[in-house]
Amino acid sequence: MNSISVFFPCYNDEYSIGKLVEDADEILKKLTKDYEIIVIDDGSRDGSRKILKQLKTKYQKLKTVHHKSNRGYGGALISGFKKATKDLIFYTDGDGQYDVKELPLLHLAMSPDVSFVNGIKMDRQDYSYRVVLGNMYAFIVRWLFLLKVHDVDCDFRLIRKDIVKKMRLKCVSGAVCVEMVKRAEIVGAKFRHVGVHHYPRLHGQSQFFKLPRLLKTLKEEIRLWVDLMILKK
């Protein structure tokens, strides 16, 4: 069986991160004996660090990384990929809008000829304006970057480590998802898609739909498009 690293970017997710770690440990025991769970605390200002300290006394496979200040979503993912050591690397968000117990669906789809399994939200559970904007965004970037992944915004992914090592991600904003998929494609990743459930956010607020973050993401995606679609050619 392949060894598996599971990591969660965490920013002010004190009410959901404990359940994610618990569920991950439960499901990973059924998939492999060689696994690790990693939480990237991206400068949380709530009780996340205290919760993680308590979790480490219960789960021996749990590792934590603490950023002194918030590095952004891309910065958290970059840290997670660097810390992961196993053959397969899975990540999903720390807010609990995806069910980590659906990881076996992705694991089953990771056949020898596949290196990148990407989730597809079957029924997005967000406010209507976010669903509309999200669909528009996915459509635009899919055509601008000629992406092979349908739902680039679905952060429920299982990737082979040899692909991750070649990607060399740079974006620190939400643009990292587009960069990840495109760089994986460039280095020869073979994709497969799996439908997964998406759940309402029960705690906290999304950090993405704030003007400074949106502007930073837009700026990074313009630079990324020039880099990957113009200069690389």
Secondary structure, 3 states (H helix, E strand, C coil): CCCEEEEEEECCCCCCHHHHHHHHHHHHHHHCCCEEEEEEEECCCCCHHHHHHHHHHHCCCEEEEEECCCCCHHHHHHHHHHHCCCCEEEEECCCCCCCHHHHHHHHHHCCCCCCEEEEEECCCCCCHHHHHHHHHHHHHHHHHCCCCCCCCCCCEEEEEHHHHHHHCCCCCCCCHHHHHHHHHHHCCCCEEEEEECCCCCCCCCCCCCCHHHHHHHHHHHHHHHHHHHHHCC
